[in-house]
Structure formats: structure tokens, C-alpha cells
Amino acid sequence: MANQQPVCKVCKQIRYFLLVAAPLIVVIGTQPDVTVPSIPIEELFTYFIVGGFLTVLGWRIYKDYFSKN
């Protein structure tokens, strides 16, 4: 194992995501039915995820195609 290649950044990000997402899905799946709060938490969460995705996508496009670095 001394001559292993370094792990790429995307692989690390996927591993971090799985480390957070898998336990979260297990916790959500094992919870009993909880009453939905009066605020539209599902919509807020959806907007947060979509906004984060578009932000990261825009940043990566800028970094890869338009940045001089």
C-alpha cells in the first residue's frame, strides 16, 4: 500500500457527501411520522438545494472556463 495514487478532489467530495448523506437518510428513515410544520420546510429545503447546486455549477463553470488561474 506504499505506492497508492493520491485520491482526486471529486472522489474526496463524493466520500464526504456519502459520510453525511447516508447517516442522515438512516435517521430520517427511522423517525416515526412527524407532523409537518406550518412553514413549507420542503419548499425551503428544495430552494436551498437548487440554489446551492446552481451556485456550485456557476462557480465551477467560471473557474474552469473563464478564470485565468
N, CA and C of each residue as an Amber inpcrd file, in Angstrom:
protein
   207
   0.8050000  -1.1950000   0.0000000   0.0000000   0.0000000   0.0000000
   0.8480000   1.2600000   0.0000000   2.1200000   1.1300000  -0.0810000
   3.0010000   2.2940000  -0.0390000   2.9780000   3.0700000  -1.3490000
   2.6090000   2.4300000  -2.4490000   2.6350000   3.1080000  -3.7420000
   1.2330000   3.4430000  -4.2610000   0.3090000   3.7990000  -3.3640000
  -1.0350000   4.1810000  -3.7840000  -1.0180000   5.5640000  -4.4070000
  -1.8870000   5.7610000  -5.4040000  -2.0080000   7.0640000  -6.0350000
  -2.8540000   7.9740000  -5.1470000  -2.6120000   9.2720000  -5.2080000
  -3.4280000  10.1900000  -4.4030000  -4.8860000  10.1930000  -4.8880000
  -5.7770000  10.4710000  -3.9630000  -7.2030000  10.4750000  -4.2670000
  -7.5730000  11.8240000  -4.8810000  -8.3870000  11.8060000  -5.9450000
  -8.7640000  13.0510000  -6.6140000  -9.7490000  13.8540000  -5.7500000
  -9.8820000  15.1500000  -6.0700000 -10.7420000  16.0330000  -5.2910000
 -12.2070000  15.6230000  -5.3860000 -12.6360000  15.1960000  -6.5680000
 -14.0340000  14.8040000  -6.7380000 -14.3350000  13.5590000  -5.9040000
 -13.4080000  12.6200000  -5.8780000 -13.6090000  11.4060000  -5.0760000
 -13.7260000  11.7530000  -3.5960000 -12.9120000  12.6950000  -3.1380000
 -12.9960000  13.1320000  -1.7490000 -14.3370000  13.7840000  -1.4630000
 -14.8200000  14.6320000  -2.3820000 -16.1070000  15.2960000  -2.1870000
 -17.2400000  14.2740000  -2.1590000 -17.1720000  13.2600000  -3.0070000
 -18.1980000  12.2200000  -3.0080000 -18.1630000  11.4550000  -1.6910000
 -16.9870000  11.1550000  -1.2100000 -16.8730000  10.4340000   0.0660000
 -17.4280000  11.2670000   1.2170000 -17.1100000  12.5570000   1.2570000
 -17.6410000  13.4280000   2.3090000 -19.1600000  13.4990000   2.2300000
 -19.6960000  13.6130000   1.0120000 -21.1440000  13.6530000   0.8350000
 -21.7850000  12.3730000   1.3620000 -21.2100000  11.2270000   1.0220000
 -21.7700000   9.9590000   1.4790000 -21.6550000   9.8100000   2.9920000
 -20.5740000  10.3230000   3.5750000 -20.4270000  10.2630000   5.0230000
 -21.5090000  11.0720000   5.7340000 -21.9760000  12.1360000   5.0980000
 -23.0200000  12.9570000   5.7000000 -24.4040000  12.4550000   5.2910000
 -24.5810000  12.1090000   4.0230000 -25.9050000  11.7730000   3.4980000
 -26.4110000  10.4250000   4.0090000 -25.5610000   9.4200000   4.0640000
 -26.0200000   8.0830000   4.4610000 -26.5780000   8.0740000   5.8880000
 -25.8730000   8.6040000   6.8870000 -26.4640000   8.6270000   8.2360000
 -27.7250000   9.4880000   8.3060000 -27.7480000  10.5750000   7.5520000
 -28.9220000  11.4420000   7.5540000 -30.1360000  10.7100000   6.9990000
 -29.9600000   9.9600000   5.9340000 -31.0640000   9.1880000   5.3580000
 -31.5270000   8.1150000   6.3310000 -30.6020000   7.4810000   7.0300000
 -30.9720000   6.4660000   8.0210000 -31.7780000   7.1060000   9.1490000
 -31.3370000   8.2720000   9.6360000 -32.0570000   8.9490000  10.7150000
 -33.4490000   9.3560000  10.2560000 -33.5500000   9.9050000   9.0570000
 -34.8600000  10.3130000   8.5360000 -35.7570000   9.0930000   8.3410000
 -35.1980000   8.0050000   7.8480000 -35.9910000   6.8040000   7.5980000
 -36.4710000   6.1160000   8.8590000 -35.7500000   6.2360000   9.9560000
 -36.1340000   5.5560000  11.1860000 -37.0080000   6.4110000  12.0940000
 -37.2090000   7.6660000  11.7520000 -38.0570000   8.5340000  12.5630000
 -39.5210000   8.1440000  12.3820000 -40.2850000   8.2100000  13.4690000
 -41.7250000   7.9750000  13.3000000 -42.3500000   9.1450000  12.5460000
 -43.5590000   8.9530000  12.0900000 -44.2300000  10.0270000  11.3580000
 -44.3600000  11.2540000  12.2450000 -43.8520000  12.3480000  11.7400000
 -43.8650000  13.6030000  12.4710000 -44.7910000  14.5510000  11.7330000
 -45.5450000  15.3280000  12.4710000 -46.4300000  16.2850000  11.8160000
 -45.6080000  17.3300000  11.0890000 -46.0690000  17.7090000   9.9270000
 -45.3630000  18.6820000   9.0990000 -45.6110000  20.0700000   9.6720000
 -44.5580000  20.8630000   9.8620000 -44.7650000  22.2140000  10.3940000
 -45.5440000  23.0840000   9.4070000 -46.0790000  24.1850000   9.9240000
 -46.9220000  25.0360000   9.0890000 -46.1230000  25.7870000   8.0300000
 -44.8030000  25.9720000   8.2510000 -43.9910000  26.6070000   7.2160000
 -43.6480000  25.5600000   6.1580000 -43.5430000  25.9570000   4.9100000
 -43.2660000  24.9670000   3.8480000 -41.7870000  24.5640000   3.8510000
 -41.3920000  23.7680000   4.8360000 -39.9760000  23.3980000   5.0070000
 -39.4620000  22.6220000   3.7990000 -40.3320000  21.8390000   3.1590000
 -39.8980000  21.0710000   1.9920000 -39.5140000  22.0080000   0.8540000
 -40.3110000  23.0540000   0.6530000 -40.0020000  24.0120000  -0.4090000
 -38.7330000  24.7910000  -0.0910000 -38.5870000  25.2040000   1.1600000
 -37.3860000  25.9460000   1.5490000 -36.1370000  25.0970000   1.3470000
 -36.2090000  23.8430000   1.7420000 -35.0780000  22.9390000   1.5720000
 -34.7780000  22.7260000   0.0930000 -35.8320000  22.5750000  -0.7040000
 -35.6500000  22.3920000  -2.1460000 -34.9820000  23.6080000  -2.7620000
 -35.4500000  24.7970000  -2.3880000 -34.8430000  26.0240000  -2.9150000
 -33.3840000  26.1450000  -2.4800000 -33.0940000  25.7450000  -1.2500000
 -31.7150000  25.7780000  -0.7510000 -30.8220000  24.8400000  -1.5660000
 -31.2900000  23.6250000  -1.8150000 -30.5030000  22.6500000  -2.5820000
 -30.3110000  23.1300000  -4.0150000 -31.3740000  23.6070000  -4.6480000
 -31.2730000  24.0880000  -6.0310000 -30.3530000  25.3020000  -6.1020000
 -30.4930000  26.2190000  -5.1520000 -29.6190000  27.3890000  -5.1200000
 -28.1620000  27.0130000  -4.9230000 -27.9050000  26.0770000  -4.0240000
 -26.5400000  25.6090000  -3.8110000 -25.9690000  24.9370000  -5.0400000
 -26.7820000  24.1210000  -5.6930000 -26.3340000  23.4450000  -6.9080000
 -25.9860000  24.4520000  -8.0020000 -26.8790000  25.4330000  -8.2070000
 -26.6190000  26.4310000  -9.2410000 -25.4040000  27.2900000  -8.9030000
 -25.2180000  27.5830000  -7.6230000 -24.0490000  28.3520000  -7.2070000
 -22.7600000  27.5800000  -7.4820000 -22.7280000  26.3210000  -7.0900000
 -21.5320000  25.4990000  -7.3180000 -21.3020000  25.3000000  -8.8120000
 -22.3650000  25.0600000  -9.5590000 -22.2370000  24.8810000 -11.0020000
 -21.6930000  26.1470000 -11.6590000 -22.2590000  27.2920000 -11.2940000
 -21.7690000  28.5630000 -11.8330000 -20.3210000  28.8220000 -11.4680000
 -19.9660000  28.5240000 -10.2290000 -18.5850000  28.7230000  -9.7900000
 -17.6250000  27.8210000 -10.5730000 -18.0100000  26.5600000 -10.7620000
 -17.1390000  25.6340000 -11.4980000 -17.0140000  26.0520000 -12.9640000
 -18.0880000  26.5050000 -13.5690000 -18.0180000  26.9710000 -14.9600000
 -17.1060000  28.1810000 -15.0510000 -17.2570000  29.1130000 -14.1300000
 -16.3870000  30.2910000 -14.1160000 -14.9370000  29.8760000 -13.9190000
 -14.6860000  29.0170000 -12.9430000 -13.3100000  28.6050000 -12.6280000
 -12.6680000  27.8530000 -13.7840000 -13.4220000  26.9700000 -14.4350000
 -12.8610000  26.1250000 -15.4920000 -12.7360000  26.8260000 -16.8390000
 -13.6450000  27.7320000 -17.1600000 -13.6750000  28.2930000 -18.4930000
 -13.2960000  29.7650000 -18.5730000 -13.5590000  30.5500000 -17.5490000
 -13.3700000  31.9870000 -17.6560000 -12.2390000  32.5230000 -16.7800000
 -11.8330000  31.7820000 -15.7720000 -10.7830000  32.2510000 -14.8720000
  -9.4140000  32.0560000 -15.5300000  -8.5220000  32.9700000 -15.3330000
  -7.1780000  32.8810000 -15.9070000  -6.2340000  32.0300000 -15.0650000
  -6.6510000  31.6230000 -13.8690000  -5.7720000  30.8630000 -12.9680000
  -5.6350000  29.4610000 -13.4310000
